Structure formats: structure tokens, C-alpha cells
Amino acid sequence: MQGIGHQLGELFLQAVPTVLIILLFYFILRALFFKPLLRVMAERDARTAGAQKAAEAAQAAAAEKARQYQGALKQARGQVYAEQEAARKKLLDERTALVKDARTKAAAEVAVAKERIAGELAAARREVEATVGELSAEIARRILQAPPRPGSPAREAR
């Protein structure tokens, strides 16, 4: 058993330089390779996260601008519709006023024409009444004149 312990001691003694070299390589690699690599990776992660946050912020800003644009567009459409409705109402009011004015003028012209026709009718009646006696006398005279003789052609009325 002593031989095995001795052999193990020698083995460990021979392994000490290898362990020291491995530890030296570990510290050198850690200082020169792993620390800068980890720092660069951490920086890259930070930049990526920052870029993601900036992209999310830009998306939120774009969504807000789109919402504002939609609101402004809706408001402008409402304003245009209101203006169109006001213009339509104004045109309807103007047309109603023109129709009313035309009806008033037409009614006045009809009233004037009725008065003129009534005057003409009254004048025609007076004229007929004035000539009734004369016409009846003429009709009576022609009827009372000598009747046509038989066999002779009938007299024509003048």
C-alpha cells in the first residue's frame, strides 16, 4: 500500500506543472479573451435591447400619429359634410324663395288677367246690350218683309 501511495504522490507531483500551465492559460485567456468577449456580447445585447425599445417607441409614435391623422381626417370629413349640408340647405331655401316669388308673380298676373277679362266681358255685355235693340229691329224687319213667292228662288240673307 505504501507503493501505491508513493506512486500517487509522484503522479500528483508530475501533474503539478501541467495544472500550473492550465491555470496560467486560464487566467491569460480570461483576461485577454473571455473578458473582452463577454464585454462585447453584453454591449451587443444592450444595443439590441435599446434598438428594440427604440423600435417599439417608434411604432408607438407612428400608431399615435396614425390615430391623430384618422381623427383629423374624421373631423375634416365632418366639417366638409356640414358645409355641404349648409350649402344644400341654402340652395333649398333659395329655391323655395324663388318658387314662392314665382307663385306670387303668377298669382298677380292671373289676378290682373282676370280683372282685364272681367272688364272686357263687361264692355262686351254693354256693347251687346247697346246693339240688342238695333239687332232685334233689323231681325224683325227682315222677317217681316215680303215672303218669297212660290216658285221663285229664295232670297239670300245679306
Short mmCIF file of the C-alpha atoms (twelve columns), coordinates in Angstrom:
data_MODEL
# 
_entry.id   MODEL 
# 
loop_
_atom_site.group_PDB 
_atom_site.id 
_atom_site.type_symbol 
_atom_site.label_atom_id 
_atom_site.label_alt_id 
_atom_site.label_comp_id 
_atom_site.label_asym_id 
_atom_site.label_seq_id 
_atom_site.Cartn_x 
_atom_site.Cartn_y 
_atom_site.Cartn_z 
_atom_site.pdbx_PDB_model_num 
ATOM 1   C CA . MET A 1   0.000    0.000  0.000    1 
ATOM 2   C CA . GLN A 2   2.889    2.168  0.526    1 
ATOM 3   C CA . GLY A 3   3.859    1.675  -3.050   1 
ATOM 4   C CA . ILE A 4   0.549    2.870  -4.288   1 
ATOM 5   C CA . GLY A 5   0.658    5.972  -2.114   1 
ATOM 6   C CA . HIS A 6   4.151    6.673  -3.320   1 
ATOM 7   C CA . GLN A 7   3.130    6.242  -6.935   1 
ATOM 8   C CA . LEU A 8   0.159    8.540  -6.404   1 
ATOM 9   C CA . GLY A 9   2.425    11.140 -4.862   1 
ATOM 10  C CA . GLU A 10  4.749    11.017 -7.831   1 
ATOM 11  C CA . LEU A 11  1.830    11.228 -10.212  1 
ATOM 12  C CA . PHE A 12  0.500    14.316 -8.454   1 
ATOM 13  C CA . LEU A 13  3.998    15.783 -8.416   1 
ATOM 14  C CA . GLN A 14  4.349    15.296 -12.141  1 
ATOM 15  C CA . ALA A 15  0.889    16.755 -12.722  1 
ATOM 16  C CA . VAL A 16  1.650    19.997 -10.814  1 
ATOM 17  C CA . PRO A 17  3.420    21.712 -13.757  1 
ATOM 18  C CA . THR A 18  0.535    20.748 -16.074  1 
ATOM 19  C CA . VAL A 19  -2.001   22.139 -13.595  1 
ATOM 20  C CA . LEU A 20  0.038    25.319 -13.228  1 
ATOM 21  C CA . ILE A 21  0.260    25.717 -17.005  1 
ATOM 22  C CA . ILE A 22  -3.513   25.119 -17.333  1 
ATOM 23  C CA . LEU A 23  -4.209   27.679 -14.564  1 
ATOM 24  C CA . LEU A 24  -1.861   30.158 -16.229  1 
ATOM 25  C CA . PHE A 25  -3.595   29.638 -19.599  1 
ATOM 26  C CA . TYR A 26  -6.955   30.033 -17.862  1 
ATOM 27  C CA . PHE A 27  -6.049   33.417 -16.310  1 
ATOM 28  C CA . ILE A 28  -4.380   34.653 -19.503  1 
ATOM 29  C CA . LEU A 29  -7.346   33.581 -21.665  1 
ATOM 30  C CA . ARG A 30  -9.794   35.015 -19.146  1 
ATOM 31  C CA . ALA A 31  -8.007   38.378 -19.104  1 
ATOM 32  C CA . LEU A 32  -7.225   38.614 -22.816  1 
ATOM 33  C CA . PHE A 33  -10.092  36.712 -24.476  1 
ATOM 34  C CA . PHE A 34  -13.123  35.960 -22.309  1 
ATOM 35  C CA . LYS A 35  -13.481  39.359 -20.556  1 
ATOM 36  C CA . PRO A 36  -13.400  41.385 -23.828  1 
ATOM 37  C CA . LEU A 37  -15.655  38.806 -25.492  1 
ATOM 38  C CA . LEU A 38  -18.175  38.946 -22.621  1 
ATOM 39  C CA . ARG A 39  -17.999  42.755 -22.625  1 
ATOM 40  C CA . VAL A 40  -18.670  42.886 -26.385  1 
ATOM 41  C CA . MET A 41  -21.541  40.406 -26.040  1 
ATOM 42  C CA . ALA A 42  -23.055  42.429 -23.166  1 
ATOM 43  C CA . GLU A 43  -22.697  45.613 -25.209  1 
ATOM 44  C CA . ARG A 44  -24.335  43.919 -28.207  1 
ATOM 45  C CA . ASP A 45  -27.200  42.720 -26.011  1 
ATOM 46  C CA . ALA A 46  -27.603  46.240 -24.603  1 
ATOM 47  C CA . ARG A 47  -27.623  47.747 -28.104  1 
ATOM 48  C CA . THR A 48  -30.105  45.141 -29.314  1 
ATOM 49  C CA . ALA A 49  -32.397  45.799 -26.366  1 
ATOM 50  C CA . GLY A 50  -32.011  49.562 -26.923  1 
ATOM 51  C CA . ALA A 51  -32.791  49.173 -30.609  1 
ATOM 52  C CA . GLN A 52  -35.848  47.073 -29.748  1 
ATOM 53  C CA . LYS A 53  -37.012  49.695 -27.287  1 
ATOM 54  C CA . ALA A 54  -36.395  52.428 -29.868  1 
ATOM 55  C CA . ALA A 55  -38.331  50.421 -32.468  1 
ATOM 56  C CA . GLU A 56  -41.204  49.933 -30.025  1 
ATOM 57  C CA . ALA A 57  -41.172  53.652 -29.241  1 
ATOM 58  C CA . ALA A 58  -41.147  54.472 -32.970  1 
ATOM 59  C CA . GLN A 59  -44.034  52.064 -33.507  1 
ATOM 60  C CA . ALA A 60  -45.975  53.663 -30.681  1 
ATOM 61  C CA . ALA A 61  -45.259  57.138 -32.074  1 
ATOM 62  C CA . ALA A 62  -46.337  56.006 -35.555  1 
ATOM 63  C CA . ALA A 63  -49.527  54.498 -34.126  1 
ATOM 64  C CA . GLU A 64  -50.224  57.753 -32.275  1 
ATOM 65  C CA . LYS A 65  -49.625  59.795 -35.439  1 
ATOM 66  C CA . ALA A 66  -51.898  57.439 -37.396  1 
ATOM 67  C CA . ARG A 67  -54.567  57.843 -34.703  1 
ATOM 68  C CA . GLN A 68  -54.173  61.645 -34.858  1 
ATOM 69  C CA . TYR A 69  -54.342  61.534 -38.653  1 
ATOM 70  C CA . GLN A 70  -57.518  59.433 -38.528  1 
ATOM 71  C CA . GLY A 71  -59.021  61.859 -36.019  1 
ATOM 72  C CA . ALA A 72  -58.110  64.861 -38.157  1 
ATOM 73  C CA . LEU A 73  -59.444  63.109 -41.252  1 
ATOM 74  C CA . LYS A 74  -62.701  62.291 -39.468  1 
ATOM 75  C CA . GLN A 75  -63.006  65.875 -38.275  1 
ATOM 76  C CA . ALA A 76  -62.295  67.234 -41.774  1 
ATOM 77  C CA . ARG A 77  -64.894  64.888 -43.265  1 
ATOM 78  C CA . GLY A 78  -67.419  66.018 -40.680  1 
ATOM 79  C CA . GLN A 79  -66.644  69.640 -41.481  1 
ATOM 80  C CA . VAL A 80  -66.995  69.022 -45.221  1 
ATOM 81  C CA . TYR A 81  -70.291  67.220 -44.663  1 
ATOM 82  C CA . ALA A 82  -71.520  70.097 -42.503  1 
ATOM 83  C CA . GLU A 83  -70.506  72.618 -45.176  1 
ATOM 84  C CA . GLN A 84  -72.218  70.549 -47.870  1 
ATOM 85  C CA . GLU A 85  -75.349  70.310 -45.741  1 
ATOM 86  C CA . ALA A 86  -75.304  74.079 -45.145  1 
ATOM 87  C CA . ALA A 87  -74.847  74.732 -48.875  1 
ATOM 88  C CA . ARG A 88  -77.639  72.283 -49.705  1 
ATOM 89  C CA . LYS A 89  -79.945  73.932 -47.161  1 
ATOM 90  C CA . LYS A 90  -79.077  77.362 -48.550  1 
ATOM 91  C CA . LEU A 91  -79.853  76.205 -52.081  1 
ATOM 92  C CA . LEU A 92  -83.137  74.666 -50.933  1 
ATOM 93  C CA . ASP A 93  -84.062  77.894 -49.156  1 
ATOM 94  C CA . GLU A 94  -83.164  79.947 -52.237  1 
ATOM 95  C CA . ARG A 95  -85.152  77.610 -54.467  1 
ATOM 96  C CA . THR A 96  -88.113  77.772 -52.080  1 
ATOM 97  C CA . ALA A 97  -87.917  81.578 -52.090  1 
ATOM 98  C CA . LEU A 98  -87.730  81.647 -55.905  1 
ATOM 99  C CA . VAL A 99  -90.715  79.293 -56.197  1 
ATOM 100 C CA . LYS A 100 -92.671  81.405 -53.715  1 
ATOM 101 C CA . ASP A 101 -91.759  84.578 -55.617  1 
ATOM 102 C CA . ALA A 102 -92.735  82.974 -58.922  1 
ATOM 103 C CA . ARG A 103 -96.056  81.833 -57.444  1 
ATOM 104 C CA . THR A 104 -96.719  85.328 -56.116  1 
ATOM 105 C CA . LYS A 105 -95.930  86.869 -59.516  1 
ATOM 106 C CA . ALA A 106 -98.050  84.260 -61.298  1 
ATOM 107 C CA . ALA A 107 -100.947 84.880 -58.910  1 
ATOM 108 C CA . ALA A 108 -100.634 88.629 -59.504  1 
ATOM 109 C CA . GLU A 109 -100.580 88.112 -63.290  1 
ATOM 110 C CA . VAL A 110 -103.608 85.802 -63.045  1 
ATOM 111 C CA . ALA A 111 -105.443 88.401 -60.949  1 
ATOM 112 C CA . VAL A 112 -104.595 91.155 -63.485  1 
ATOM 113 C CA . ALA A 113 -105.691 88.900 -66.354  1 
ATOM 114 C CA . LYS A 114 -108.951 88.085 -64.539  1 
ATOM 115 C CA . GLU A 115 -109.628 91.783 -63.990  1 
ATOM 116 C CA . ARG A 116 -108.841 92.540 -67.641  1 
ATOM 117 C CA . ILE A 117 -111.092 89.693 -68.838  1 
ATOM 118 C CA . ALA A 118 -113.833 90.836 -66.449  1 
ATOM 119 C CA . GLY A 119 -113.502 94.366 -67.872  1 
ATOM 120 C CA . GLU A 120 -113.578 93.046 -71.435  1 
ATOM 121 C CA . LEU A 121 -116.627 90.910 -70.582  1 
ATOM 122 C CA . ALA A 122 -118.395 93.913 -69.053  1 
ATOM 123 C CA . ALA A 123 -117.537 96.017 -72.128  1 
ATOM 124 C CA . ALA A 124 -118.752 93.253 -74.446  1 
ATOM 125 C CA . ARG A 125 -122.022 92.988 -72.482  1 
ATOM 126 C CA . ARG A 126 -122.540 96.728 -72.648  1 
ATOM 127 C CA . GLU A 127 -121.840 96.651 -76.366  1 
ATOM 128 C CA . VAL A 128 -124.204 93.725 -76.894  1 
ATOM 129 C CA . GLU A 129 -126.851 95.391 -74.717  1 
ATOM 130 C CA . ALA A 130 -126.415 98.616 -76.686  1 
ATOM 131 C CA . THR A 131 -126.825 96.844 -80.019  1 
ATOM 132 C CA . VAL A 132 -129.589 94.459 -78.884  1 
ATOM 133 C CA . GLY A 133 -132.333 96.882 -79.809  1 
ATOM 134 C CA . GLU A 134 -130.809 97.644 -83.168  1 
ATOM 135 C CA . LEU A 135 -130.181 93.976 -83.972  1 
ATOM 136 C CA . SER A 136 -133.665 92.933 -82.912  1 
ATOM 137 C CA . ALA A 137 -135.192 95.667 -85.074  1 
ATOM 138 C CA . GLU A 138 -133.089 94.512 -88.055  1 
ATOM 139 C CA . ILE A 139 -134.087 90.878 -87.493  1 
ATOM 140 C CA . ALA A 140 -137.743 91.817 -87.196  1 
ATOM 141 C CA . ARG A 141 -137.648 93.968 -90.337  1 
ATOM 142 C CA . ARG A 142 -136.101 91.177 -92.403  1 
ATOM 143 C CA . ILE A 143 -138.556 88.630 -91.130  1 
ATOM 144 C CA . LEU A 144 -141.493 90.929 -91.714  1 
ATOM 145 C CA . GLN A 145 -140.517 91.820 -95.251  1 
ATOM 146 C CA . ALA A 146 -142.429 90.163 -98.011  1 
ATOM 147 C CA . PRO A 147 -142.104 86.451 -98.030  1 
ATOM 148 C CA . PRO A 148 -140.612 84.885 -101.097 1 
ATOM 149 C CA . ARG A 149 -143.058 83.965 -103.840 1 
ATOM 150 C CA . PRO A 150 -143.659 80.392 -104.566 1 
ATOM 151 C CA . GLY A 151 -141.636 79.187 -107.476 1 
ATOM 152 C CA . SER A 152 -139.122 81.963 -107.180 1 
ATOM 153 C CA . PRO A 153 -135.771 81.297 -105.688 1 
ATOM 154 C CA . ALA A 154 -135.400 82.111 -102.013 1 
ATOM 155 C CA . ARG A 155 -133.778 85.351 -101.157 1 
ATOM 156 C CA . GLU A 156 -130.452 85.214 -99.639  1 
ATOM 157 C CA . ALA A 157 -129.815 86.937 -96.397  1 
ATOM 158 C CA . ARG A 158 -127.386 89.724 -96.571  1 
# 
